[in-house]
Amino acid sequence: MHYLSTRGGIAPIGFSDAVMMGLANDGGLLMPAEIPHIDAATLQTWSTLRFQELALEVMTPFIGADIPRSDLRMLIERAYAHFTHPEITPVVDVGTLKILELFHGPTAAFKDVALQFLGNLFEYLLARTGGKLNIIGATSGDTGSAAIDGVRGKAGIEIFILHPKGRVSPIQERQMTTVQDANVHNIAVHGTFDDAQNIVKALFNDLPFKAAYQLGAVNSINWARILAQTVYYFYAWGRVTGGDISRRLNFAVPTGNFGDVFAGHLARRMGLPIDRLIIATNRNDILTRFVHTGIYASGDTVHQTISPAMDIQIASNFERYLYDLYAGDATQIRALLADFQQTGRLTIDAQHHQQVQTDFAARAATDIETLAQIQATAADSGYILCPHTAVGVHAAHGQPDCVCLATAHPAKFNDAVCNAIGHEAPLPLSLQGLMEKEPRCIALPATVAAIKAHLEATLIPIAS
Ligand SMILES: *Cc1c(COP(=O)(O)O)cnc(C)c1O
């Protein structure tokens, strides 16, 4: 399988190179040159496989000869060895709802499903080339811990995660800083999340520094993350329908950067009987407005909500969908994105908009509606939703045959849960005892110079 850029500016590359490149060198996103089609008989066979075996089958056509099958099997087994549920991503019945629980990984968030795989994949690919990777990222609290856990103790990898000092929740801070592996470096900056993110961007824009220190990212644009997330759509369909090919399902997806919902779209393009994907957003509703109007226009500012992992202004994976919608026409994508860059909006034509409305439904929830949903579901069935999941369940209303993706364990967001139902959700095993563990973190000024000096003191540059 070969990979191309959505902007048409790179020569075709294989899967391993696509994983190591992350963002395409021309600024676009990497996409497979074609999407494999899975026939009905194969889907039926897949419907009984355990999660890890299914992952092997779903991923294989995208990887081709790049990784021998036995090695891929080992990487997948390792990735999911630390999940606390034997099914990895079980579907549970909650009253009349079907909830796909994606939070049984080490940090109790759905990002573990992709990042536990990506960490193992990076280590494997680096070992083949003798290369090194220094991951640097900024977090407002939620994704840092999943990234850290994905690469802790991995050979050839160091990870530096910046967070705004004193501005992440105590549990999130401890999740990151109590990891004892020597390759994990937590930096609390005296500033805001935006300060931290701007520092990381500045380091990536300093191309000589980036090359000398082999800096890389683990953000949601890496193709391997999309691929790993595609697996649970197949898994859920198999569990819910028992492999009955005549049954089409809808999925409600709490959406921020469009990675998760794009994985669902990919599964549908591969032939999985999915009817609608329901894009669920909070008050940051750029994607909901797009589905309704055909106009993708950034709002004035990012609103802080009680579902913080979905507080985004621009959805970084959206370009992948556009590229597929326009049948891989990179010239059109470049034109649309140029519009967006210049005016803050892009508009698709009526015919393509019609396709968007066939592919997706969309609904936004306010914080008040989110709390009401947590409250209503708890009252109906005793089941506690995390606020992100509640946004999805709210959006799913009235849709038949709908599976709602649960993207985080409710105990990670106990402030919101308490607000809604008057008591906390019990901590899962992975989050217990964190406050008693020893934190390891250094505090630095929120300046590019300070972070750069710290990296220079910690890492050895490669000779150029
Ligand atoms: C990241 C995240 C989301 C949004 O997923 P995208 O792939 O960015 O759309 C939703 N819920 C939780 C809990 C998350 O961590």
The ligand as an SDF file (V2000), in Angstrom:
LIG
                    3D

 15 15  0  0  0  0  0  0  0  0999 V2000
   -9.6430   13.2910   21.9640 C   0  0  0  0  0  0  0  0  0  0  0  0
  -10.9650   13.0550   22.5750 C   0  0  0  0  0  0  0  0  0  0  0  0
  -12.1640   13.2290   21.8510 C   0  0  0  0  0  0  0  0  0  0  0  0
  -12.2000   13.7400   20.4240 C   0  0  0  0  0  0  0  0  0  0  0  0
  -11.6460   12.8380   19.5000 O   0  0  0  0  0  0  0  0  0  0  0  0
  -11.1710   13.3460   18.0520 P   0  0  0  0  0  0  0  0  0  0  0  0
  -10.5470   12.1700   17.4130 O   0  0  0  0  0  0  0  0  0  0  0  0
  -10.1840   14.4660   18.3080 O   0  0  0  0  0  0  0  0  0  0  0  0
  -12.3630   13.8480   17.3320 O   0  0  0  0  0  0  0  0  0  0  0  0
  -13.3610   12.9350   22.4980 C   0  0  0  0  0  0  0  0  0  0  0  0
  -13.3970   12.5340   23.7800 N   0  0  0  0  0  0  0  0  0  0  0  0
  -12.2660   12.3670   24.5090 C   0  0  0  0  0  0  0  0  0  0  0  0
  -12.3810   11.9350   25.9340 C   0  0  0  0  0  0  0  0  0  0  0  0
  -11.0140   12.6190   23.9420 C   0  0  0  0  0  0  0  0  0  0  0  0
   -9.9040   12.4560   24.6860 O   0  0  0  0  0  0  0  0  0  0  0  0
  1  2  1  0
  2  3  1  0
  2 14  2  0
  3  4  1  0
  3 10  2  0
  4  5  1  0
  5  6  1  0
  6  7  2  0
  6  8  1  0
  6  9  1  0
 10 11  1  0
 11 12  2  0
 12 13  1  0
 12 14  1  0
 14 15  1  0
M  END
$$$$
